[in-house]
Amino acid sequence: MSSVFIFSGTSEGRELAEKLSKYAVLCDVFVATEYGEQVMEENPYIDIHVGRLDESEIEAMILERNPLYVVDATHPHAKIISENIKAACENLNAIKKYIRVCRDVVSFNQENYKNVTVVNSYEEAADYLDNIDGNILLTTGVKELGVFASRDNLKERIIARILPGMESITAALEYDIKPRQIVAMEGPFLKEMNEALIKQYDISVLVTKNSGNRGGFLEKLEAAENIGIHTIVVDMNSEKNGISVDEAVKIIENRPHKSINIVGVGVCNEALLTKNAYLSVKNSDLIIGAKRLCDFGRSINPNAEWVYEYKSMKVAKIIEDTKHDQIAVLFSGDTGFFSGAKGVSEALISLEEPPIIEIHPGVSSISYFASKIVRPYSEAAIVSLHGKTCDYISEFENKGALFGICSGKEDVKSVISDVKTLSYDVSLYIGKDLGSKDEEIIICENKNYPDDLLDGLYVFAIFKDK
């Protein structure tokens, strides 16, 4: 079963995972540090991954696990990781799976505070501190500590309040912050605790970021105001277009629970599948399709259940009745090329509770065949004789080149018979069981045609000889 990806850097991420677990929703939670893992309670529905990921690594995880949703619950000031998460979803055409859970930053009236200065960056805050004497209570987190610790005029005056994880403490020590300057505690803190620290360390100025109500932002302002020290607020105009934890839970829990991947498996050659098509089959609980296609799907995912069926309404009924929620419906060739994918999509959409549908195109037999005979199909007529009839000879004479899909060897025999009646020379190419170990390419030139054909799947191409 697919999970929900939660990139967590705040209490909101932890809360979201815990709430979703109550609905038996599997969650892969990504945290940057071991401390982020330690504050998560053990839960059978939550799998925690520790370490920072860049854009390409996030992409790889999404491709590998095919999550139901990708939730960015990182800190409002953590711009880089947020940009990477969103870009990864956009690059994979999975932006509809993206949810931003946004901590509300606090709108406060600066005029209500006597000694508050608002700046737009940490560098600007450091510049301001250069002109203020006395000890500095720095509560912006260890990631920003280097901006301040790199200045000789500030480093000795810093009291850094950071999280009590080894990674945070080690980072502070590497910035040459002395142990006596480190307060490793987990917040948020009451106003009284902030006041006690300000008095204990004889603080002259407090530095904070607008970290929202959950971050104890107002309690810091009030503590500094009560004691009469200066406060510098870093407010980077964090985006506010996210949703709350409860809104995210509602979206995820109320989703159509069945996720259907309609997959074009091309010529049933694993090496020729797109990565998305491969992973859709690999991660499915149930595979549906014609026998040959299901058997191919089972070679990729032997743990999946399967049903041999390809008729649209019957496929829709199977999906409606099954308890599985990750389902792959397989079609040969390309889903947009003489495919039953359209009929199945329409049947699924008409259900009382339509599922989530994604279509993954494949390599058509015509495209594959053209590459094998080294003849382009860009200016050729293309027809299907697979359960159909058409005046393909007129199509051929109009274009001078034609590619066709057949139901079997009897269709090919009819093509050969029709070609023999033409008054001019043509080249006929016949492809059998393309992509398989039994693949065969037959080139018919100078009116040399095969006398007999074996059962199999066939395509053909005709070209006027110059």
BELHUPE-V112180 format. One record per pair of residues at least 4 apart in sequence whose ideal C-beta (glycine too) atoms are under 6 Angstrom apart, sorted by the first residue. I is the first residue (numbers start at 0). J is the second residue. If there is no record, write none. Layout:
i: [I & I]
j: [J & J]
This chain:
i: [1 & 1 & 1 & 1 & 2 & 2 & 2 & 2 & 3 & 3 & 3 & 3 & 4 & 4 & 4 & 5 & 5 & 5 & 5 & 5 & 5 & 5 & 6 & 6 & 6 & 6 & 7 & 7 & 7 & 7 & 8 & 8 & 8 & 9 & 9 & 9 & 10 & 10 & 11 & 11 & 11 & 11 & 12 & 13 & 14 & 15 & 15 & 15 & 16 & 16 & 16 & 18 & 19 & 19 & 20 & 20 & 20 & 22 & 25 & 26 & 27 & 28 & 28 & 29 & 30 & 30 & 30 & 31 & 31 & 32 & 32 & 33 & 34 & 34 & 36 & 36 & 39 & 52 & 52 & 54 & 54 & 54 & 57 & 57 & 57 & 58 & 58 & 60 & 61 & 62 & 62 & 65 & 65 & 68 & 68 & 68 & 69 & 69 & 69 & 70 & 70 & 71 & 71 & 71 & 72 & 73 & 73 & 73 & 75 & 75 & 75 & 76 & 76 & 77 & 82 & 88 & 88 & 88 & 89 & 98 & 99 & 100 & 100 & 100 & 101 & 102 & 103 & 104 & 104 & 104 & 105 & 105 & 109 & 109 & 112 & 114 & 115 & 116 & 117 & 117 & 118 & 118 & 118 & 119 & 121 & 121 & 121 & 124 & 124 & 124 & 125 & 125 & 125 & 127 & 128 & 129 & 131 & 133 & 134 & 134 & 134 & 134 & 134 & 134 & 135 & 135 & 135 & 136 & 136 & 136 & 137 & 137 & 137 & 138 & 138 & 139 & 139 & 139 & 141 & 141 & 141 & 141 & 144 & 144 & 144 & 145 & 145 & 147 & 147 & 148 & 148 & 148 & 157 & 158 & 158 & 159 & 159 & 159 & 160 & 161 & 161 & 161 & 162 & 163 & 163 & 165 & 168 & 171 & 171 & 176 & 186 & 187 & 187 & 188 & 188 & 188 & 190 & 190 & 190 & 193 & 193 & 193 & 194 & 195 & 197 & 197 & 203 & 204 & 205 & 205 & 206 & 207 & 207 & 208 & 209 & 209 & 209 & 210 & 210 & 220 & 223 & 223 & 242 & 242 & 248 & 249 & 255 & 255 & 256 & 257 & 257 & 258 & 258 & 259 & 259 & 259 & 260 & 260 & 260 & 261 & 261 & 261 & 261 & 262 & 262 & 262 & 262 & 262 & 263 & 263 & 263 & 263 & 263 & 264 & 264 & 264 & 265 & 265 & 265 & 266 & 266 & 266 & 266 & 267 & 267 & 268 & 271 & 272 & 272 & 275 & 276 & 277 & 278 & 279 & 279 & 280 & 280 & 280 & 280 & 281 & 281 & 283 & 283 & 283 & 283 & 284 & 284 & 285 & 285 & 285 & 285 & 286 & 286 & 286 & 286 & 286 & 287 & 287 & 287 & 287 & 288 & 288 & 288 & 288 & 289 & 290 & 292 & 293 & 293 & 296 & 297 & 297 & 306 & 308 & 308 & 309 & 311 & 311 & 311 & 312 & 314 & 314 & 315 & 315 & 318 & 319 & 328 & 330 & 330 & 330 & 330 & 332 & 332 & 332 & 333 & 333 & 333 & 334 & 334 & 334 & 334 & 336 & 337 & 344 & 347 & 348 & 362 & 362 & 364 & 364 & 364 & 365 & 365 & 367 & 368 & 368 & 369 & 369 & 371 & 372 & 376 & 379 & 379 & 379 & 379 & 380 & 380 & 380 & 381 & 382 & 382 & 382 & 382 & 383 & 383 & 384 & 384 & 384 & 385 & 385 & 386 & 392 & 394 & 395 & 395 & 399 & 400 & 401 & 402 & 403 & 404 & 405 & 405 & 405 & 406 & 408 & 411 & 411 & 411 & 414 & 415 & 418 & 418 & 424 & 425 & 425 & 425 & 426 & 426 & 426 & 427 & 427 & 428 & 428 & 429 & 429 & 430 & 430 & 431 & 431 & 431 & 432 & 432 & 432 & 432 & 433 & 441 & 443 & 443]
j: [65 & 66 & 67 & 325 & 25 & 26 & 27 & 66 & 24 & 26 & 67 & 68 & 27 & 66 & 69 & 12 & 15 & 16 & 26 & 28 & 70 & 72 & 29 & 71 & 73 & 84 & 12 & 28 & 30 & 72 & 73 & 74 & 77 & 72 & 74 & 102 & 14 & 213 & 72 & 100 & 102 & 244 & 72 & 39 & 244 & 72 & 244 & 247 & 26 & 28 & 45 & 248 & 24 & 26 & 42 & 44 & 45 & 252 & 44 & 45 & 46 & 45 & 47 & 48 & 35 & 36 & 49 & 35 & 51 & 164 & 166 & 49 & 162 & 164 & 47 & 49 & 47 & 56 & 57 & 83 & 86 & 87 & 83 & 84 & 87 & 87 & 90 & 64 & 91 & 274 & 278 & 278 & 282 & 96 & 98 & 251 & 88 & 96 & 97 & 98 & 100 & 81 & 84 & 99 & 100 & 77 & 80 & 81 & 102 & 104 & 237 & 208 & 235 & 81 & 86 & 93 & 94 & 97 & 94 & 247 & 241 & 241 & 244 & 247 & 241 & 211 & 211 & 209 & 211 & 237 & 209 & 216 & 115 & 117 & 224 & 229 & 230 & 231 & 232 & 234 & 123 & 124 & 233 & 123 & 143 & 146 & 233 & 206 & 231 & 233 & 146 & 147 & 150 & 231 & 153 & 152 & 204 & 203 & 156 & 158 & 200 & 201 & 202 & 203 & 156 & 157 & 204 & 158 & 202 & 205 & 157 & 159 & 206 & 160 & 207 & 143 & 206 & 208 & 161 & 167 & 170 & 171 & 148 & 159 & 174 & 149 & 174 & 153 & 157 & 154 & 174 & 176 & 180 & 180 & 200 & 171 & 176 & 181 & 182 & 167 & 171 & 183 & 167 & 183 & 185 & 169 & 183 & 176 & 181 & 180 & 215 & 214 & 215 & 192 & 193 & 215 & 218 & 221 & 222 & 218 & 219 & 222 & 222 & 199 & 202 & 226 & 228 & 229 & 223 & 230 & 231 & 219 & 232 & 233 & 216 & 232 & 234 & 214 & 216 & 230 & 228 & 230 & 246 & 247 & 252 & 253 & 354 & 355 & 324 & 324 & 354 & 325 & 355 & 326 & 354 & 356 & 279 & 327 & 357 & 328 & 334 & 340 & 358 & 276 & 279 & 327 & 329 & 359 & 330 & 333 & 334 & 360 & 361 & 292 & 329 & 361 & 271 & 361 & 362 & 364 & 367 & 433 & 434 & 295 & 434 & 434 & 362 & 276 & 277 & 359 & 359 & 281 & 282 & 327 & 359 & 296 & 299 & 300 & 327 & 299 & 300 & 303 & 325 & 326 & 327 & 323 & 325 & 304 & 321 & 323 & 326 & 293 & 296 & 303 & 305 & 327 & 306 & 308 & 314 & 328 & 292 & 293 & 309 & 329 & 309 & 307 & 329 & 305 & 307 & 329 & 301 & 305 & 317 & 313 & 314 & 339 & 342 & 343 & 346 & 346 & 328 & 343 & 346 & 347 & 326 & 350 & 343 & 334 & 338 & 339 & 340 & 336 & 363 & 364 & 360 & 361 & 363 & 338 & 340 & 358 & 360 & 363 & 383 & 356 & 356 & 353 & 366 & 367 & 368 & 433 & 458 & 376 & 402 & 433 & 430 & 458 & 374 & 376 & 440 & 428 & 402 & 398 & 400 & 401 & 402 & 394 & 398 & 401 & 402 & 389 & 391 & 394 & 403 & 387 & 404 & 403 & 405 & 410 & 404 & 406 & 406 & 417 & 401 & 401 & 461 & 463 & 462 & 461 & 460 & 459 & 458 & 410 & 411 & 457 & 410 & 452 & 429 & 452 & 457 & 459 & 448 & 425 & 427 & 464 & 461 & 463 & 464 & 444 & 462 & 464 & 443 & 461 & 442 & 460 & 441 & 459 & 440 & 458 & 439 & 455 & 457 & 437 & 438 & 455 & 456 & 438 & 449 & 447 & 448]
